[in-house]
Amino acid sequence: MAVVSTCILLAACSTFTYEGAGDHRFVRVENEKPAFVDKFSTPARLTDPQPFKRHDPISIYLKNAYFAWCPPHFTEQLSAELRGGKPKCRIAVVVNVGPKLEQVVDRGGPDNPGRIVFYSPDIQRFQFINQSFGPVYSNTSWDGSDLTLDITILQMPEEDSARTDALLKVLASLGSSPFGSFGGQQLLSALNRVGSAFVQASARDSVIGYYRITLVSKNSESAAAVPVLREGDLIVVRAQDETRETIDWQNYIYDDAVGKLFQRIDRKKDPKKAAYCDDAEYENLRYADLRRVESLDTKPGDDICYIESHHRNYLVFSFVKSAGAGDWMPAATLPALQRAIQSSGSVAALQQAVSTLTDAAIERGKLLSAQEGFKKLKDPNETPAVKTYEGQKVAEILQCGYVNSLAARPAPGGALDKYAQAGCGGSNWTSTNLSPTEFEYLAGKFAGCGVAISEQTLLGSPADGSKAAAARAAFAASLAACK
């Protein structure tokens, strides 16, 4: 499973200007060493990691987060001084992901939606969060439109903490639960509204950082350098307010195995930062960690030191080409069904609304089933029996999808129309099989692994339906060649 992580560095802010320098980078692995990718890439420079394609499944997870510092509220600051300890912060991470998100003007206003994906009442500086790979977003079929990731970091006030702590923890844990088969998208929508309410209820000085990233589809016909939605690791940096320090990515090392970012310091070239290597606040790495970081560095040297407790906050998100098995319901169908039920003036109208929902679910289920079948057919360790079953299943989905994608529909009552009704889902087969773009997407994946896909391999010769059953059986057997 290919994974893309996104590392987002967000520094806390004490004012509302949010003028600290920000930046981000994807990461790809070259010769087992993570390397940063340009923020904006032209098609010629876009190599590995592979970009997402339309109809690819996509999931986003919160992999890790680190807070170099956070601004505790006044009461917590006093309390820490009295007890002789370090002040703690009550941090909530609110994330909204989706296409065509409206630009938020006021981060503390009611038009800032999002879902609480992490909450902790006791964050201290130089601390990693106690969560790993919490689900943020899932879609079984990306439609190819721009995808925006909008992150708001909140320092929750101390008032009424007993009641809000419990609620915030529950909301964050809901985001980490598998999404229900028919309720996944609806659950996300509900959580977004709750997250929005907390953003709105928080005082403006509680918004201590935010970042927004829009990623786009690769366009091979354009020479423009754009932020392409990819597999890989994405690092986003944000410095403190009134800090315009340029992020020198050559002096950062990311370890994708643990989701951590390390700063690389050359004592000889940068003596001002050399003190970080010996300062008690920047503890030396354990021996095992040090050896690991040195092995990832492409420019090691005797004058180089590495620090984990550097001065930037960051989040790590992982972008994965897969979707939760239960989250396969098309996003718009449930609300559409609810509206249809409310406005139905007859039993026939209600039956039509239910039928439309069912057809859409069947079509999406076939796309997801073929995606899973592709993984199993390509797996060299999968058993022959499983490959035979998956081959038969995928052959039916692709054959019916091809017939449904033909520019000229089969003549009613003809051999191909009769075959489609018998073997592709009954009289409404045109509504329950792959769309032309879905078929093109899957055909490209199987052709790329060595499977011959053509009208003859899918329908036989002649391609009038008379040889379709035999062609399906032969095509199912040929799918074992997928490598």
C-alpha positions as semicolon CSV with decimal commas, in nm:
position;residue;x (nm);y (nm);z (nm)
1;M;0,000;0,000;0,000
2;A;0,153;0,327;-0,110
3;V;0,141;0,596;0,152
4;V;0,171;0,968;0,137
5;S;0,234;1,153;0,458
6;T;0,190;1,526;0,501
7;C;0,405;1,703;0,756
8;I;0,251;2,038;0,856
9;L;0,449;2,272;1,075
10;L;0,228;2,526;1,247
11;A;0,363;2,770;1,501
12;A;0,146;2,919;1,768
13;C;0,046;3,281;1,742
14;S;-0,036;3,544;1,998
15;T;-0,190;3,797;1,758
16;F;-0,433;3,777;1,467
17;T;-0,200;3,872;1,182
18;Y;-0,076;3,518;1,109
19;E;0,220;3,667;0,929
20;G;0,473;3,396;1,011
21;A;0,648;3,238;0,713
22;G;0,487;2,919;0,586
23;D;0,588;2,653;0,336
24;H;0,525;2,292;0,244
25;R;0,686;2,004;0,054
26;F;0,598;1,653;-0,051
27;V;0,852;1,382;0,024
28;R;0,948;1,088;-0,192
29;V;1,183;0,802;-0,115
30;E;1,494;0,775;-0,333
31;N;1,735;0,488;-0,266
32;E;1,560;0,431;0,067
33;K;1,622;0,794;0,168
34;P;1,334;1,044;0,188
35;A;1,387;1,350;-0,033
36;F;1,179;1,667;-0,057
37;V;0,988;1,737;-0,378
38;D;0,932;2,084;-0,524
39;K;0,617;2,253;-0,396
40;F;0,502;2,311;-0,754
41;S;0,590;2,059;-1,024
42;T;0,569;2,058;-1,403
43;P;0,473;1,731;-1,578
44;A;0,837;1,688;-1,684
45;R;0,956;1,701;-1,321
46;L;0,674;1,490;-1,182
47;T;0,813;1,138;-1,144
48;D;0,779;0,952;-0,815
49;P;0,565;0,947;-0,606
50;Q;0,289;0,885;-0,858
51;P;0,006;1,140;-0,871
52;F;-0,351;1,048;-0,795
53;K;-0,570;0,984;-1,097
54;R;-0,941;1,037;-1,134
55;H;-1,136;0,752;-0,966
56;D;-0,840;0,654;-0,748
57;P;-0,946;0,581;-0,389
58;I;-0,799;0,824;-0,138
59;S;-0,769;0,833;0,239
60;I;-0,599;1,092;0,458
61;Y;-0,476;1,020;0,811
62;L;-0,325;1,224;1,091
63;K;0,000;1,033;1,131
64;N;0,181;1,238;1,392
65;A;0,212;1,587;1,537
66;Y;0,475;1,773;1,737
67;F;0,453;2,096;1,936
68;A;0,778;2,280;1,994
69;W;0,576;2,529;2,197
70;C;0,224;2,654;2,255
71;P;0,092;2,964;2,435
72;P;-0,074;2,849;2,760
73;H;-0,357;3,060;2,894
74;F;-0,285;3,303;3,174
75;T;-0,445;3,086;3,445
76;E;-0,248;2,780;3,341
77;Q;0,073;2,985;3,334
78;L;0,013;3,099;3,691
79;S;-0,081;2,750;3,804
80;A;0,238;2,603;3,657
81;E;0,453;2,868;3,827
82;L;0,289;2,798;4,164
83;R;0,338;2,423;4,139
84;G;0,687;2,454;3,991
85;G;0,599;2,262;3,674
86;K;0,577;2,328;3,303
87;P;0,259;2,493;3,171
88;K;0,027;2,281;2,959
89;C;-0,193;2,369;2,663
90;R;-0,536;2,237;2,567
91;I;-0,491;2,182;2,194
92;A;-0,756;2,088;1,937
93;V;-0,677;2,020;1,571
94;V;-0,969;2,098;1,340
95;V;-0,943;1,980;0,978
96;N;-1,169;2,023;0,678
97;V;-1,098;1,837;0,353
98;G;-1,288;1,861;0,028
99;P;-1,315;2,010;-0,318
100;K;-1,394;2,377;-0,377
101;L;-1,380;2,485;-0,012
102;E;-1,469;2,848;0,034
103;Q;-1,191;3,072;0,162
104;V;-1,237;3,140;0,532
105;V;-1,195;3,506;0,622
106;D;-1,240;3,478;0,998
107;R;-1,084;3,163;1,145
108;G;-1,290;3,211;1,460
109;G;-1,613;3,274;1,272
110;P;-1,913;3,050;1,198
111;D;-1,811;2,999;0,833
112;N;-1,502;2,798;0,931
113;P;-1,611;2,432;0,915
114;G;-1,402;2,134;1,008
115;R;-1,380;1,816;1,211
116;I;-1,191;1,776;1,537
117;V;-0,931;1,508;1,459
118;F;-0,721;1,547;1,773
119;Y;-0,763;1,692;2,119
120;S;-0,545;1,684;2,431
121;P;-0,570;1,894;2,749
122;D;-0,205;1,848;2,849
123;I;0,025;1,932;2,559
124;Q;0,368;2,055;2,667
125;R;0,648;2,196;2,455
126;F;0,872;1,941;2,281
127;Q;0,596;1,680;2,292
128;F;0,456;1,444;2,029
129;I;0,084;1,374;2,036
130;N;-0,052;1,047;2,177
131;Q;-0,224;0,948;1,853
132;S;-0,111;0,773;1,537
133;F;-0,280;0,741;1,198
134;G;-0,620;0,879;1,293
135;P;-0,859;0,890;0,992
136;V;-0,929;1,237;0,854
137;Y;-1,085;1,181;0,510
138;S;-1,186;0,890;0,288
139;N;-1,327;0,863;-0,064
140;T;-1,344;0,549;-0,277
141;S;-1,340;0,745;-0,603
142;W;-1,169;1,084;-0,631
143;D;-1,350;1,287;-0,897
144;G;-1,035;1,464;-1,014
145;S;-1,131;1,810;-0,886
146;D;-0,902;2,028;-0,672
147;L;-0,872;1,899;-0,316
148;T;-0,821;2,145;-0,030
149;L;-0,686;2,062;0,314
150;D;-0,777;2,331;0,568
151;I;-0,625;2,308;0,917
152;T;-0,697;2,520;1,224
153;I;-0,509;2,477;1,553
154;L;-0,701;2,589;1,862
155;Q;-0,581;2,657;2,215
156;M;-0,902;2,586;2,402
157;P;-0,983;2,816;2,699
158;E;-0,976;2,683;3,054
159;E;-1,333;2,782;3,133
160;D;-1,582;2,495;3,168
161;S;-1,300;2,250;3,100
162;A;-1,459;1,955;3,286
163;R;-1,748;1,934;3,043
164;T;-1,569;2,029;2,723
165;D;-1,274;1,793;2,780
166;A;-1,497;1,487;2,773
167;L;-1,690;1,607;2,467
168;L;-1,378;1,698;2,272
169;K;-1,217;1,361;2,341
170;V;-1,530;1,181;2,219
171;L;-1,542;1,391;1,902
172;A;-1,177;1,322;1,827
173;S;-1,228;0,949;1,884
174;L;-1,532;0,949;1,652
175;G;-1,305;1,076;1,380
176;S;-1,077;0,776;1,441
177;S;-1,357;0,520;1,412
178;P;-1,433;0,328;1,090
179;F;-1,705;0,504;0,897
180;G;-2,036;0,316;0,868
181;S;-2,123;0,168;0,528
182;F;-2,421;0,392;0,460
183;G;-2,334;0,667;0,706
184;G;-1,968;0,748;0,649
185;Q;-2,010;1,069;0,453
186;Q;-2,305;1,178;0,666
187;L;-2,104;1,121;0,986
188;L;-1,821;1,334;0,849
189;S;-2,068;1,611;0,769
190;A;-2,209;1,603;1,122
191;L;-1,863;1,611;1,277
192;N;-1,772;1,905;1,054
193;R;-2,065;2,102;1,190
194;V;-1,963;2,028;1,550
195;G;-1,604;2,126;1,477
196;S;-1,728;2,448;1,325
197;A;-1,924;2,524;1,641
198;F;-1,612;2,494;1,854
199;V;-1,416;2,718;1,622
200;Q;-1,695;2,972;1,639
201;A;-1,727;2,947;2,019
202;S;-1,355;2,992;2,076
203;A;-1,219;3,336;2,138
204;R;-1,022;3,474;1,846
205;D;-0,697;3,459;2,038
206;S;-0,756;3,084;2,073
207;V;-0,678;3,031;1,702
208;I;-0,303;2,981;1,735
209;G;-0,227;2,864;1,383
210;Y;-0,374;2,762;1,052
211;Y;-0,268;2,647;0,710
212;R;-0,451;2,580;0,385
213;I;-0,326;2,364;0,098
214;T;-0,497;2,311;-0,236
215;L;-0,375;2,018;-0,445
216;V;-0,470;1,966;-0,808
217;S;-0,484;1,692;-1,068
218;K;-0,183;1,635;-1,292
219;N;-0,240;1,791;-1,636
220;S;0,008;1,646;-1,884
221;E;-0,095;1,902;-2,148
222;S;0,006;2,197;-1,933
223;A;0,360;2,322;-1,876
224;A;0,259;2,513;-1,563
225;A;0,416;2,421;-1,230
226;V;0,129;2,328;-0,997
227;P;0,081;2,158;-0,656
228;V;-0,009;1,805;-0,766
229;L;-0,206;1,564;-0,547
230;R;0,040;1,278;-0,500
231;E;0,137;0,978;-0,301
232;G;0,431;1,055;-0,073
233;D;0,493;1,267;0,234
234;L;0,395;1,635;0,248
235;I;0,570;1,871;0,491
236;V;0,409;2,208;0,564
237;V;0,602;2,461;0,772
238;R;0,470;2,765;0,955
239;A;0,691;2,989;1,165
240;Q;0,585;3,213;1,451
241;D;0,427;3,551;1,389
242;E;0,668;3,829;1,299
243;T;0,908;3,559;1,175
244;R;0,991;3,571;0,807
245;E;1,264;3,312;0,819
246;T;1,288;3,119;0,494
247;I;1,262;2,744;0,543
248;D;1,585;2,581;0,425
249;W;1,465;2,233;0,334
250;Q;1,820;2,114;0,272
251;N;1,873;2,129;0,646
252;Y;1,575;1,914;0,743
253;I;1,554;1,536;0,741
254;Y;1,224;1,348;0,752
255;D;1,201;0,989;0,875
256;D;0,890;0,841;0,717
257;A;0,921;0,527;0,930
258;V;0,826;0,720;1,245
259;G;0,675;1,041;1,104
260;K;0,938;1,267;1,261
261;L;1,119;1,571;1,130
262;F;1,478;1,641;1,238
263;Q;1,677;1,960;1,191
264;R;2,026;1,930;1,048
265;I;2,280;2,183;1,181
266;D;2,629;2,245;1,044
267;R;2,827;2,379;1,339
268;K;3,097;2,530;1,120
269;K;2,868;2,702;0,865
270;D;2,602;2,812;1,112
271;P;2,767;2,880;1,452
272;K;2,461;3,071;1,579
273;K;2,249;2,755;1,566
274;A;2,531;2,531;1,689
275;A;2,426;2,615;2,045
276;Y;2,105;2,420;1,985
277;C;2,310;2,102;1,969
278;D;2,437;2,148;2,325
279;D;2,146;2,334;2,488
280;A;1,966;2,136;2,759
281;E;1,634;2,226;2,596
282;Y;1,743;2,040;2,283
283;E;1,831;1,702;2,422
284;N;2,071;1,485;2,227
285;L;1,915;1,203;2,030
286;R;1,934;0,854;2,166
287;Y;2,211;0,652;2,003
288;A;1,969;0,444;1,793
289;D;1,785;0,753;1,669
290;L;2,111;0,929;1,587
291;R;2,237;0,637;1,378
292;R;1,901;0,624;1,197
293;V;1,903;0,996;1,112
294;E;2,265;0,982;0,998
295;S;2,175;0,698;0,761
296;L;1,901;0,914;0,606
297;D;2,122;1,220;0,561
298;T;2,255;1,262;0,208
299;K;2,524;1,505;0,330
300;P;2,663;1,372;0,660
301;G;2,981;1,515;0,812
302;D;3,188;1,549;1,126
303;D;3,055;1,900;1,195
304;I;2,688;1,800;1,158
305;C;2,450;1,756;1,449
306;Y;2,080;1,668;1,449
307;I;1,808;1,784;1,684
308;E;1,457;1,646;1,733
309;S;1,338;1,922;1,966
310;H;1,364;2,205;1,714
311;H;1,168;2,528;1,724
312;R;0,885;2,447;1,481
313;N;0,549;2,283;1,542
314;Y;0,428;2,037;1,282
315;L;0,155;1,792;1,191
316;V;0,208;1,483;0,978
317;F;-0,069;1,368;0,746
318;S;-0,059;1,052;0,535
319;F;-0,225;1,035;0,193
320;V;-0,301;0,675;0,093
321;K;-0,434;0,525;-0,231
322;S;-0,703;0,323;-0,059
323;A;-1,036;0,383;0,107
324;G;-1,204;0,244;0,415
325;A;-1,390;-0,072;0,320
326;G;-1,713;0,056;0,474
327;D;-1,698;0,406;0,329
328;W;-1,826;0,330;-0,020
329;M;-2,159;0,509;-0,031
330;P;-2,160;0,800;-0,283
331;A;-2,157;1,123;-0,085
332;A;-2,465;1,288;-0,237
333;T;-2,706;0,994;-0,239
334;L;-2,815;0,990;0,126
335;P;-2,910;1,361;0,142
336;A;-3,081;1,324;-0,195
337;L;-3,283;1,032;-0,063
338;Q;-3,383;1,227;0,247
339;R;-3,500;1,521;0,036
340;A;-3,690;1,289;-0,197
341;I;-3,868;1,121;0,094
342;Q;-3,970;1,458;0,237
343;S;-4,102;1,582;-0,095
344;S;-4,253;1,258;-0,229
345;G;-4,613;1,302;-0,327
346;S;-4,674;0,937;-0,405
347;V;-4,554;0,586;-0,338
348;A;-4,418;0,568;-0,694
349;A;-4,203;0,878;-0,638
350;L;-4,067;0,732;-0,316
351;Q;-3,990;0,401;-0,489
352;Q;-3,803;0,590;-0,760
353;A;-3,592;0,773;-0,500
354;V;-3,499;0,445;-0,329
355;S;-3,423;0,284;-0,665
356;T;-3,189;0,569;-0,761
357;L;-3,003;0,535;-0,431
358;T;-2,972;0,159;-0,473
359;D;-2,841;0,186;-0,830
360;A;-2,578;0,442;-0,727
361;A;-2,467;0,221;-0,438
362;I;-2,438;-0,085;-0,664
363;E;-2,230;0,108;-0,918
364;R;-1,995;0,242;-0,650
365;G;-1,972;-0,104;-0,495
366;K;-1,858;-0,251;-0,828
367;L;-1,586;0,012;-0,865
368;L;-1,458;-0,060;-0,513
369;S;-1,479;-0,436;-0,572
370;A;-1,271;-0,409;-0,890
371;Q;-1,013;-0,193;-0,710
372;E;-0,977;-0,456;-0,438
373;G;-0,966;-0,731;-0,701
374;F;-0,680;-0,553;-0,877
375;K;-0,473;-0,560;-0,558
376;K;-0,531;-0,932;-0,502
377;L;-0,466;-1,030;-0,865
378;K;-0,141;-0,835;-0,861
379;D;-0,026;-0,988;-0,531
380;P;0,227;-1,267;-0,604
381;N;0,158;-1,421;-0,262
382;E;-0,218;-1,455;-0,314
383;T;-0,353;-1,811;-0,342
384;P;-0,459;-1,946;-0,687
385;A;-0,815;-2,006;-0,564
386;V;-0,855;-1,642;-0,458
387;K;-0,706;-1,521;-0,788
388;T;-0,950;-1,738;-0,982
389;Y;-1,245;-1,595;-0,790
390;E;-1,122;-1,237;-0,823
391;G;-1,059;-1,290;-1,195
392;Q;-1,416;-1,402;-1,254
393;K;-1,556;-1,112;-1,053
394;V;-1,339;-0,846;-1,221
395;A;-1,404;-0,992;-1,568
396;E;-1,779;-0,943;-1,519
397;I;-1,737;-0,588;-1,390
398;L;-1,507;-0,483;-1,676
399;Q;-1,709;-0,653;-1,948
400;C;-2,036;-0,500;-1,832
401;G;-1,865;-0,165;-1,784
402;Y;-1,734;-0,178;-2,139
403;V;-2,077;-0,251;-2,283
404;N;-2,222;0,032;-2,074
405;S;-1,953;0,265;-2,210
406;L;-2,016;0,199;-2,579
407;A;-2,107;0,515;-2,770
408;A;-2,376;0,322;-2,958
409;R;-2,610;0,142;-2,719
410;P;-2,687;-0,225;-2,797
411;A;-2,995;-0,254;-3,013
412;P;-3,300;-0,332;-2,796
413;G;-3,382;-0,700;-2,823
414;G;-3,052;-0,779;-2,994
415;A;-2,805;-1,044;-2,877
416;L;-2,583;-0,798;-2,690
417;D;-2,878;-0,629;-2,517
418;K;-3,015;-0,966;-2,408
419;Y;-2,673;-1,072;-2,283
420;A;-2,632;-0,749;-2,087
421;Q;-2,971;-0,789;-1,921
422;A;-2,895;-1,149;-1,830
423;G;-2,534;-1,104;-1,721
424;C;-2,501;-0,741;-1,610
425;G;-2,784;-0,672;-1,368
426;G;-3,125;-0,703;-1,525
427;S;-3,338;-0,452;-1,714
428;N;-3,177;-0,149;-1,545
429;W;-2,819;-0,268;-1,614
430;T;-2,723;0,069;-1,762
431;S;-2,773;0,232;-1,420
432;T;-2,581;-0,018;-1,207
433;N;-2,256;-0,067;-1,403
434;L;-1,938;0,135;-1,442
435;S;-1,957;0,474;-1,606
436;P;-1,732;0,539;-1,911
437;T;-1,473;0,724;-1,700
438;E;-1,473;0,451;-1,434
439;F;-1,423;0,183;-1,700
440;E;-1,140;0,383;-1,859
441;Y;-0,973;0,419;-1,518
442;L;-0,987;0,046;-1,439
443;A;-0,892;-0,061;-1,791
444;G;-0,581;0,155;-1,767
445;K;-0,480;-0,007;-1,437
446;F;-0,514;-0,362;-1,573
447;A;-0,350;-0,278;-1,904
448;G;-0,058;-0,138;-1,705
449;C;-0,003;-0,473;-1,532
450;G;0,011;-0,680;-1,851
451;V;-0,355;-0,767;-1,924
452;A;-0,472;-0,734;-2,286
453;I;-0,795;-0,531;-2,295
454;S;-0,977;-0,481;-2,623
455;E;-1,319;-0,526;-2,775
456;Q;-1,219;-0,876;-2,884
457;T;-1,091;-0,985;-2,540
458;L;-1,403;-0,845;-2,371
459;L;-1,677;-0,948;-2,615
460;G;-1,518;-1,197;-2,854
461;S;-1,556;-1,197;-3,229
462;P;-1,802;-1,101;-3,360
463;A;-1,868;-0,846;-3,086
464;D;-2,246;-0,874;-3,113
465;G;-2,302;-1,059;-2,785
466;S;-2,310;-1,409;-2,933
467;K;-1,956;-1,486;-2,806
468;A;-1,966;-1,267;-2,494
469;A;-2,004;-1,550;-2,241
470;A;-1,703;-1,739;-2,377
471;A;-1,505;-1,416;-2,399
472;R;-1,577;-1,338;-2,032
473;A;-1,447;-1,679;-1,921
474;A;-1,129;-1,642;-2,127
475;F;-1,075;-1,286;-2,007
476;A;-1,116;-1,399;-1,642
477;A;-0,839;-1,653;-1,692
478;S;-0,612;-1,394;-1,855
479;L;-0,637;-1,165;-1,551
480;A;-0,400;-1,399;-1,368
481;A;-0,125;-1,247;-1,585
482;C;-0,155;-0,918;-1,392
483;K;0,182;-0,840;-1,235
